[in-house]
Amino acid sequence: MIVTRRRRKPFPWRRLILPVVAIGLVVFAIAWPPSRNVVTGGPLSPVWQNLGARFDTIAAPFHFAAQNQVLTDRNRQITQLQSQIADLQSQGIAKDKRISALNAQIGQLQSQAASAHSAATAPGAAKPATAAQNDPAGATSAGGSDPSSDATPEMRRTAQVWANMQPENAAKVVQKLPVPYVASVLALMSPDDAGAILDAVPPTFAAQVTQEKPSLRP
């Protein structure tokens, strides 16, 4: 007895092409809004509306996830911008504090210069001369040619500060102070430091200072 093996027939894939295409067209018609409006407006509108609602229900989680991602990105950008704004504000506050400190220093120097000038022009300014009379050695060293004879400790400190500053920066400070005070402080400095500051100030101001203290002339 001879037994023959039957060959299996291949699966008819071609028969599935038309159903797959039909399903794809139906899904496209439901997903595309213009076609959905046309389909839902026909006699089978309740059926299509039910299918469209189900499709929206299935696709809703995907839309929600996309919206959450967009919101997350925007929140991240907002946080970055807020941090940049905070950095700029902190830098501005630091600059304002520095400017306030410099203005306070200038005001302090101006007040000290005004007090020194008023003390020099007051009638009580003759007291050092009286003390010099009691001390003959001091009277000898306190001649009119010595600029440090009537210098106060504050003026000496100011002279050291100006000598350590850049001539341009020192020139900006001295222009805001009384001329007699500036001349007295510059007379306590070395000729090179005082000359550098006088070269940095306007010629008219330098002329007033040298007129107050002729020893400052080059």
C-alpha positions in Angstrom: 0.0 0.0 0.0 1.5 3.3 -1.0 0.8 6.4 1.1 1.3 9.8 -0.4 1.8 13.0 1.6 -0.5 15.8 0.7 1.0 19.2 0.4 -0.5 22.0 2.4 -2.0 24.7 0.4 -0.4 28.1 1.0 -2.3 30.6 3.0 -4.3 32.9 0.8 -2.7 36.2 1.8 -4.2 37.9 -1.3 -7.6 37.5 0.1 -6.7 39.7 3.1 -5.6 42.7 1.1 -9.0 44.0 0.4 -10.3 43.7 4.0 -7.2 45.4 5.3 -7.5 48.2 2.8 -11.2 48.6 3.7 -10.4 48.7 7.4 -7.7 51.3 6.8 -10.1 53.5 4.8 -12.8 53.3 7.5 -10.2 54.2 10.2 -9.0 57.1 8.0 -12.6 58.3 7.4 -13.3 58.3 11.1 -10.0 59.9 12.1 -10.0 62.7 9.5 -12.4 65.5 10.7 -13.8 66.5 7.3 -14.6 63.0 6.3 -16.0 62.3 9.7 -18.4 65.3 9.4 -19.5 64.0 6.0 -20.0 60.4 7.2 -21.8 61.4 10.4 -24.1 63.7 8.5 -25.6 60.7 6.5 -28.3 58.2 7.3 -25.9 56.1 9.3 -24.8 59.0 11.5 -25.6 57.3 14.8 -23.4 54.4 14.0 -20.6 56.5 12.8 -20.9 58.8 15.8 -20.6 55.8 18.0 -17.5 54.6 16.2 -16.0 58.1 16.3 -16.7 58.3 20.0 -15.0 55.0 20.6 -12.0 56.1 18.5 -11.7 59.3 20.5 -11.9 57.3 23.7 -9.0 55.1 22.5 -6.9 58.1 21.3 -7.6 60.3 24.3 -4.8 58.9 26.5 -2.3 59.6 23.7 -3.5 63.2 23.4 -3.4 63.7 27.2 0.2 62.4 27.3 1.2 64.7 24.5 -0.4 67.7 26.3 1.4 66.7 29.5 4.7 66.6 27.7 4.1 70.1 26.2 3.2 71.5 29.7 6.3 69.9 31.2 8.5 71.5 28.6 6.9 74.9 29.1 7.3 74.6 32.8 10.9 73.8 32.4 11.5 76.8 30.2 9.6 79.1 32.7 11.8 77.8 35.5 15.0 78.5 33.5 13.8 82.0 32.7 12.9 82.7 36.3 16.4 81.5 37.4 18.0 83.8 34.8 15.9 86.7 36.1 16.9 86.0 39.7 20.6 86.0 38.7 20.2 89.3 36.9 18.4 90.8 39.9 21.1 89.6 42.3 23.8 91.1 40.1 21.9 94.4 39.9 21.5 94.4 43.7 25.3 93.8 44.1 26.1 96.7 41.7 23.7 99.0 43.6 25.3 98.1 46.9 28.8 98.8 45.5 27.6 102.2 44.1 26.0 103.1 47.4 29.2 102.2 49.3 31.3 104.4 46.9 28.9 107.3 47.3 29.0 106.9 51.1 32.8 107.0 51.0 32.8 110.1 48.9 30.3 111.7 51.2 32.4 110.8 54.2 35.5 112.3 52.5 33.6 115.5 51.7 32.3 115.9 55.2 35.8 115.3 56.6 37.2 117.8 54.2 34.6 120.4 55.1 35.2 119.9 58.8 38.9 120.2 58.3 38.5 123.4 56.3 36.2 124.9 58.9 38.6 124.0 61.7 41.4 125.6 59.8 39.5 128.8 59.2 38.0 129.0 62.7 39.5 131.4 65.3 40.6 128.4 67.4 43.1 127.4 64.6 45.6 129.6 66.4 45.9 127.0 69.2 48.7 125.0 67.6 50.7 128.2 67.4 50.3 128.6 71.1 51.4 125.1 71.7 54.4 125.7 69.5 55.3 128.7 71.6 55.4 126.5 74.7 57.6 124.1 72.8 60.5 126.0 71.1 61.6 122.8 69.3 58.1 122.4 67.9 58.0 126.0 66.9 61.2 125.6 65.0 59.9 122.6 63.1 56.4 124.2 62.5 57.6 126.8 60.0 55.4 128.0 57.3 57.5 126.0 54.7 56.5 122.6 56.3 53.1 121.4 54.9 52.8 118.7 57.6 52.9 121.2 60.5 49.1 121.7 60.4 48.1 118.3 59.0 45.7 116.2 60.9 45.8 112.4 61.1 42.8 112.2 58.9 44.6 114.2 56.2 47.6 111.9 56.4 45.4 108.8 56.0 43.7 110.5 53.0 47.1 111.2 51.4 48.1 107.6 51.8 44.7 106.5 50.2 45.1 108.8 47.3 48.7 107.7 46.7 47.6 104.0 46.5 44.8 104.8 44.1 45.0 105.2 40.3 45.6 108.8 39.4 42.4 108.9 37.3 40.2 107.5 40.1 41.9 109.9 42.6 41.2 112.8 40.3 37.5 112.0 40.2 37.4 112.1 44.0 39.5 115.3 44.5 37.3 117.3 42.1 34.4 116.9 44.5 36.3 118.2 47.5 37.2 121.8 48.5 40.3 123.2 46.9 42.1 124.1 50.2 41.6 120.6 51.5 42.8 119.0 48.3 45.9 121.2 48.3 46.7 120.4 51.9 46.4 116.7 51.3 48.5 116.8 48.0 51.2 118.7 49.8 51.6 115.6 52.2 52.2 113.3 49.2 55.3 112.7 47.2 55.8 115.1 44.2 55.4 112.2 41.8 52.0 111.0 43.2 50.7 114.6 43.6 51.9 115.5 40.1 50.1 112.4 38.6 46.8 113.4 40.2 47.2 117.1 39.1 47.8 115.9 35.6 44.6 113.8 35.7 42.3 116.7 36.8 41.1 119.5 34.6 43.7 122.4 34.1 41.4 124.9 35.8 41.1 122.8 38.9 44.9 122.1 38.9 45.5 125.8 38.7 43.4 126.5 41.7 45.2 123.8 43.7 48.6 125.1 42.8 47.5 128.6 43.5 46.5 127.5 47.0 49.8 125.6 47.5 52.5 127.1 45.3 54.9 124.3 46.4 52.8 121.9 44.3 53.9 123.6 41.1 56.3 121.6 39.0 
